[in-house]
């Protein structure tokens, strides 16, 4: 059966809602006031959310509510109340990033469809399979996925696939960006990204090296349909309603086989034009762009024209009408909609016609006048007595009354059943002992005899263990293989071949930083540790990952030490104590030149406006990571780590001598011998 693609529009407030629906969206996504990735948009309180859902449902439009931020334990009751409000509104689906939020949705309202946010960084078959097992019905794929990768995912799952087709592109993979947090305590994972990436960072002599053009795949709608995409998503909940109208209209035109007005769309908002580089795999410098003065000037010229696209009610919903007029009985009109709702009104008794009787043509002309409502007449059936008439005013009044009743019925809330969440059982609180010491290395040459002797765990990327059976045997249970932070389909297939060989050589434990890695590791029979990039901030999320097989976890470094120590000991948890913290993951590397990687050896830098260099670390040309300019170091504050199960020294760009030096400083509890940061360890995340 042919899949019917959903056109999903962004709604940041009431005017954007009107623009989206009246321009032809078949679904919208919007947020409540608390836990959504655009907390600075207008958004919707409980009553206005209920009204928005009713407005959409009456017009045949689905509503996805975004609950796609991470929450803290102290916010648990607030997110429970928000889930209940979403359920009472009758929304069709809820979009989540935090697995703790997903668990609460399943407990409170199992009838509410669960959609996986793009901030879960799902970009491969294994990630989608993990979501399927958890009861998700739709996933927003990472924007970085190519057409061939989408095709592979489609072949492996029946889950609905949602793909961004227009709007702003984050430089980093969604959910893996911590730049705004570290710079200004405004977390993108908490809906408050300050977009520091749009500032003038430089790389290899090129300015604005972290600013991508806006995405546009509108001219590729046919290809997306062939790939089996179910939902076409427009980005832009912070954008004005004219932008929403222009984007939805262009998408609607393309879906209907018309030529979309891309020039008008580019005029209303773009950054030096558009790009389709991720879908096509052409990840070169043509993807980068900024908002220029001429882009702003162009927008001013089209806003008035675009407002006209959604000024009045659009006839979106077909209705069937049955009109009966018989002698001696009041006239009757019944109206029904495709959603099954109906309205019935009674009019005056007909009179004997003195001149022209009321015939079907006259009734039709009256019933077709549905202006000002979302309805249009699709089918009319009449039963008319001979020689009878009703004034046109009476016909019009009956039609108006019936459509008004129908609209009221269809806008009425249809809440989902609600249950109270399961109470959290008491668990053992953290003690006051010193944490175990874990060491994470980028390459085996960084391993020192002192680390080997004193560290409880030694973590190395699985690629670094390919031809090291002796090392695997020597380190034994201490050794942990780190799965890549991103593994697109070809790389994931390679891992599926590598992991059994490593297991045969004695590797028993893996570090997983995303859901694909969790699923792959568990299916391969490995013990699992959870990395910082699982973004664990709360107990509910920790319990979900434990249920998925994660036995110990490194908490998100967006959680301060006070919060980390207070988190109940569901499974052993720890924090990063040293390292240049990863700030972003790129599939389109900012250090590329006109001819690609050129002579780059995988160690470049991005420089901010103050001249600070942020190291870039390339991972086998599959992706690159932006690291913080100075390392986190807590070696002289180890008393603040008491009660945690482990602390990780995370080495990346250091040479072996430097790694050994930092390891000794840590074990001596000494002050750091260079510039350092406390990260977010002593700051409060917004």
N, C-alpha and C positions, 0 to 999 in steps of 0.2 A: 504494500500500500504506500502511495506517495506521501511523504511527510509534508505537512503544511507548516511553512515557516512563520514563526511569531516575529512581529516587529515591535521591539521593546524600547520604550522611550524613557528618558530621564525626567524626573519631576522633583524639583526642589521646593516648590510652593504652589499656591492655588493657580496663579496665572500660567505657570508651566504645565499644570494639569490640563487646563482648558486647551492650551496650544497643542499638547501631545494628542489628546483624544480627538479634537476637531480636525487635526491634520491627517489622521488615519492610522495612528498606532493601534495595534491589537492588544498590547499589554504595556504597563508602565511599571517603573520601580521607583520607590520613594521611601523616605525614612521617617521614623518617629523622632522624638526630641532627644533621646539619650544615647543610643548605641549604634550609630551608623557612621559610615566612612566619610560623610560630608556634614559634620556637626555644625558647621557655620552656614549651611543653607537654611532657608526658612523652615522647612520640615513641617511635621504635622503632630499636633497634640492628639489625645485620644479621641475627642469629639470630632475634630476636623479630619482625623484619619478615617473614622467611621463614615463621615460624609463623603470623603474622597472615594472610598471603596464603593459606596452606594452609587455615586455618580458614574463611576467606571462600569460597574456591573450592569447598570441600566442601559448602558450603551454597548454592551458586549465586549468590554475591555477587561482583561485580567489585571490583577494587582499583585506585584511582588514587593514585600516590605523588607528593607535592608536592616539587618541586625548584625552587620558585618564588621564589628570592632572587637578588640580584646577587652575583657572586663577584669576587674580586681575583686578579690573576695569580699571586700567591704561594699561592693556594688551589687552583690548577688541578689538581694531582695529587690533592688530597683530593676534589674534585668528580668526577674521573674514577673514583676508587675507589667513590664513592657510586653513580654510574651503574651500575657493574659489579655492585654489591650489589643494586640494584633489579632488574637483569636476571636475576641468579641467583635472586632471590625468585620470579620468574614473574609479577610484577605485570602488570596489563593495560595501564596507561598511565602516563605521567609528565607532570606539569604544570609548565610552565616560564614564567618571566618573561624571563630573560636569554637573548638570542639566541645568546650564546656557549655557554650550557648546551644549547640546542636543537641547535646544530651538533655538540657532543660526543655527544649522545644519538644523532644520526643516524649518526655515525661508529662508535660503540662497539656500539650495539644497534639496527640499523635496523628490527628486528621489533617494537620497543616503540612503541606508539602515542604520538604527541605531542599534548598538549592545551595550549592557550594560556591562561595565567593571566589573571584579571581585572586583574592589575597591568600587563598590556600595554596597558590602556586602549582596548580595541577597542570601538567604539561606532557603527560605520557600515559600509556595504557595502564601501568601498575597503579598510578594514582587514582585513575577512574575506577579501577576494580576495587580498590580499598573503599572508595565512597559508596559504591554499590552495596558492599557488605554492610555498610553503616546505615543504609536506608535512605540515602540521598536519591532524588529523582532527576536532578538537573545540575549541570556543572558549567561554570563560566571558565572556559579554558584560558590559560595564560596567553596574553597578547603576542608573545614571542613565537607561538607555534606556527609552523609552515603548513602549506596546503597538504603536503604529503603526510605530515605528522597528524593532522586532523583526520586524514583518510584512514590512517592506521588505527587511531583511537575509535573512529566510527565502526570499523570492521570488527573491533573487539568488544563492543558494548551496545546495549539497547538504551542506555541512559541518554536523556536529552542533552544535547550539546549546545551551549550558548557561546557565541563568539562576538567580540566587539567589532563593529563595522565602521564606526565613525567616532571621532573625538580625540581628546588629548591622549598622548602616550607618555606614561611614566618612563623615565630612563631605566629604572630598576625593575626587576620582576616584582610584581605586586606581592606585598606581604613580607618581602625580604629587604625593605628599605628602612634604615635607621638613621639616616642623615639628619632629618628634621629633629628627631629625638635628641641626638648627641649635641647638635648645635644649639637648639633652643628649647629643649624639653617638650616640644610639640610633636607628638607621635602620629605618624601616618597610620599605624596600626590601631590607633585610638580615634581616628577621624579628624585630626587637627594638623595635618601636614601643612607646613609653611612654604613648601615648594622652593627650598633653597637651591635645588638643582637648576632652576631657571636663571640663577645669578651667573656672572661671567667666570666660570671655571675654564681653565685653559689646558690643552693637552697637545704636545708636539707642535707648538706654535699656532694652534687653532683656537679661536675664542668660542665661548658658549658650548663647550664640549659635552655638557650633560643635558642639553636641550634638544629634544626630538621634535620634528614636525608633527602635526596632528595626523592621525590615522584616517584613511578613507578607503573603504572597500566597496563603495556603492556601485562602482562600475563592474564589480566582480560578483554580483548577486547570483548570476547563473552558475558560476563556479562553486560558490558556497552551497547552493542547492544540490549540485552534483556530489559534493563532499558529504552530504547528509547532515548539514547543520540544521538545528531545530529552531534556534532563537537568534535573531539579529539584534545586537545590543548597541544602542547609541550612548556614548559617554556624555556627561554634561549636567549633573545636578546643581552645579554652581552657576550655570549659564542662564542668560535671560530668556524669556519665553519666545522671542523672535528666533533665536538660535534653534530652540526645540522645534518650532514650526518648520523652519527651513530644512533641518536635518530629516525630520519625519517625512515631509513632503517629497524630498529627493529620494529617500528610500522607497516610499510608496510608489513613486513614478517608476523607479527601476524594477520593482517587483511586478508592476502592472505592464511591463514591457514598453514603457515610454522612455524617452531620453530625459534623464534627470538634469536639473539646472544646477550643475556643479559650480558654475561661475558665481551664481548668487550665493551658494553655500560657502564658497571660499571667501566671498566678500563679507559675510556676516561674522565669520571668525576663522582664522587660520594662522599658522606660524610659518610664513614663507611658503605656503602651499601645503600639499598633503603627501603622504607616503603610504605605500603598500609593501614596504621592504620586508617585514616579518613574514607575511603570507607567501611572498614569492621567493624568500630566502636571499634576496639581494640586500644584504645588510652592510651597506657602504656609506660613504659620507653624504650621499643624497638624502639619507634619512634625517639629517640634522637641520634644525631651523629655529628661528626666534620670531617673536611678535614684533614686526617692523612698524614704523610710522605709517607707511602706506596701507598696511593691513588694518590699522585702526581707522584711517580715513575712509577706506572702502566700506567699512561696517556702517558708518553714519548715513551713507546714501541709500541703504536698503531696509533699514529698520521699519520705517513707516509702511512700506509695501508689504513686508512680512507680517506685520500686525494684522493686516487684512485677511490673512489665511485662517485666523482663528477667532475673528471678531464675533461671529454668530454661530448658533447651534448648527451642527452638521447632521443631515439625515443619515444615520449609520445603521439603524436596526429595521429590518423589514417586518411588517405586521400583516396579519390577515384579519379581514373584517367580514362579519356577517350582519346584514341589515334586513330586518323584517318589518313590513308595514301591511297590516290587515285591518279590515273594517271592524269597528267596534272595539278595537284593542289598542293599547298604547304601542307606539312604535318602539322597537328594541334594536340596540346595536351591541354586538359582542366583538371585542378586539383581543387578539392573542399575539404573543411574541414568540420568537424561536426559543427563548429560555423557559417557556411553559407558563408564564404568567398570563393572566387574562383580566379583562374588565368588562362589565356589562352595565349599560345605562338604559333608562326608559325615557321616552319622549312623549309628546302629546299624541292624542288619537288623530289619525289622518281624517281629512275632510273629503267630501265629494268634489272632484275637480270641476271648476266652472269653465276653465279654458284648457290648459295643458296639464295632464296628470304627471305626477312624479315618476320618471322612468329610471332605468339603471344608469343611463348616461349622466343624468342630473345628480344621482346619488354619488356616482364615481367622482364627478367634478368636485363635489363637496368633501368627500372623504380623502381625496388626494391632497387637500390643503393642510398638510402636517407641519407647515413652517413654524419655527420656534420650538420644535420638539426634536428629539433624536430619531424620530420614526419616519418611515416612508411606506406607502401602501404597496404591498407586493401582490396581494390577492384579495378580490372582493367577491362575495357571494350575496345575492339578494333574493328575497321572496316578497314580491309586491302584488298587492291586490289590485284588481282592475279599476280604473277610473278614480283612483285616490291621489291625494296630494298632501305634501307637507311643505310649509314655507322653508326656503333655503336657510333662513336664520335658525330654524329648529334643527335642521340637519347639521349645521355648523356647530350649534351648541352641544348636540349629542357627541359629535366627534371630539370636540375640545374637552368635554367632561370625561369621556372614555380614555383618551390619551393621558389626561392629567391623572386619573386613577391608576392607569397602568404604570405610569412613570413613578408614582408614589410607592406602588407595590414593589417595583423592581429596584428602587433606591433604598428600600427598607433593609436594615441590617439582617444578615443571615449568619449569626455567630456560630463558630465551631464549639463543640463541647470542650470543657476545661476540667482538668484534674489538678489537684495539689501535687507539687513535686515531692519526691521521696525525701524524708528528712536525712540530713547528713549524720552518719554515725560517728561517735568519738573515735579518734585515732591517737596513736602515741605521739606525744609532742617531742620536738627536737630536744636533745640534751644540751650539754655545754662542752662536749668534747671537741677536739681539733679535727677538722676534716681530713680525709685521705687526700693525697696529692696525685693528681692525674697530669700527664704531660701529653699535649697534642703537638705533633711535628708535621711539617710540610714534606720533608724528605728524610730518609733513613740516615743520611750523613749527619743530621743534626743531633742524633742520639749519642749521649755521652755515657761512660761507664757509671758515673754517679747517678744519672737519671735511671739507668737500668737497675741499679741497686736499690734506689730509694722511692721511686714512683710506684704507686699501686697499679696504675694503668698507663700504658703507652699507646697512643692513638696515632695511626698513620693512614693516609689515603690508600684505598685498596689498590689503586694503580701503582703505588710505590711498593707493593708487596708481590707484584706479578712473578718475579723470578727470584724469590727470597725464601725458599723452603727452610734454609738453615736458620734464618732470623725468626721465622714463624715457630720453628721447633724450640729455639733457644728461649724466646720470650714467653711461650706457652700461654697460660690464661691471662697474663698481663696484657697481651697484645689485643688491640681493638682495630678493626678495619673500618675506616671512615668512608661511607658512601658519598658520592659527589653531591654538592648542594643543588645542582641541577643536572639532570640526565635526560636530554631529549631522546626521541625514539631510537635512533641508531646507537647512541651511547648506552641507553637502557638495555637494548638487545645485547650489546657487548658485555655489559655487567652480568647478564644472565648466563653467559658462557664462562666468565671469569670466576664468579662466586663458587660454583661447585668445585673448581680446581683448588681454590684456596681452602675450601672446607676439607677436601681430601688431604691437604698438606698440614691440617691441624688448626686452622683459624676457626674459632668458635663464636666470636662476638663481633657485632657490627655496630657502628654509630650511625643513626638515621636522623636526617634533618628535614624530612618531608614525608608526606603520606605514601608516596611511591616507594621510598626507601623502606619505610616501615613494613609495607606489604611484601616487598621483594625479600627482605631479610627474614620475616616470619615464615614465608612460604619456603625459603631455603633451609629452614631448620636452625637458624642462628639465634643466639641470645641477642637481645636488642637493648641498646642504650639510646636515649633521646638527646639530640643536640639542641643548642640554643635556638636554632631557626624553627623549631616547632612552636615557638612563641607561647610558651606556657607561663601564664601569669596567675592562674587561679586553681583551686582544688578540683573543681569540676573537670577542667581540661586535663589535669594530672591523672584523675581517675579514668578518663576516657583513654588516654594513652596507655595506662596500665592495663586496661581491658584489651587493648590491641596488642599487648605483649611487651611493651617497653618496661624494663625491670629497674632501670635507674635513669635519671634525667638531669641534664644541665638546664637550668631555668633561663628564661629570656633575660638578657642583660638590660632590658627596659624595666625590670622589676628591681627596686632598690634593695639593699641588704636587709633593712628592717622587714620589708615584705617577704623576702626570701626566707628569712629565719622564722617568720610567723606561719608560713605555709605548712599545713599539716603533713606529717610524714607518711603519706599514702604509699609511696615508694621512695627510696633514697634520692635526695635531690642535692644539687650543688650549683656553683656559680663559676664564671670565668674570673680568675684572679689576676691574670696577666695576659697581655696581648694587644696588638693593633686590631681593634674590634672591626669586624666586617660591617660596612655601611650600606653597600649596594651590590646587587648581582646584575651584570650586563650580558645580554646576548649580542648587542651591537656595541662593540668595544669603542670607548671614546678615544683610545690611542691609535686607532687605525689612521692610515694616511690615504692619499688618493689611490694608491695601488694596494690597499689592504694592510696586512701586518708588516710587510716590508722586512726590514732588518730587526724588528722588535724581537727581543729574546724572552718576552713574557714578564718583564719587570719594568714597567713604565710608571708615570706619575701624572696626577691631575693637580693643577695648582689653582688655589682660590685667589680672590682679589687682594688678599693681604700677603700673598707670596708663600703661603703654606703649601707644602707638597703632600698630597694624599697618595700613598702607594697603590699601584694597580698590580694585581696578581692574576696572571693568566692560567687557566686550567685546561691545558692541552688543546687550546684554541676552540674549546666548546663553549666556554663562558669566562668572564673575568670578574673579579671582585675588587671593589674599592675599599681600602682599609683606612682606618682613622690615622691622622697624621702623627699622633704620638700614642704610645701604648698605655693601656690601663695597667696600674700596678698597685697591689694591696699587700705586698710582702711585709711592710712595716705596720700593717693594721690587722694582723691576723687574729687579734682578739675579737674583732668584729665578725669573724667568720665562724665562731664557735657555734656548735649545734648543727651546722650544715654537714652533709655526708661526705662531700668532696669539693675540691677546688681545682680548677683547670688552669695550667700554664699553657697558653696557646701561642705556639711559635709558628711564624709564617715566613717572613722575609729575612730573618736573622741568619747570619752565618753560624757555623758550628761553635766557634769560640764565643760568640755573643750569647748563644743559647746556654752554654755551660756557665757563663758568667752570671746570667740572670737566675739560673737555677740555684747557684750558690748563694746569691743575694737573698733569694726567697728563703732558703733553708736557714740562713743566719738571721732572718727577720730584719734585715738591714734596709736602710733607705735606698731608693733608686738612684742610680748614678747618671741620670739624664732627665730630660723633660718627660713628664708623665701626666696622666689624667686619672681622676677618680670615676670617670664615666657618669653613669646615673646612679651609682651606688649610694650616694648620700643626697640625692635630689628626688623631688616628688614628681612623678610622671603626670602630665596633664591629660 
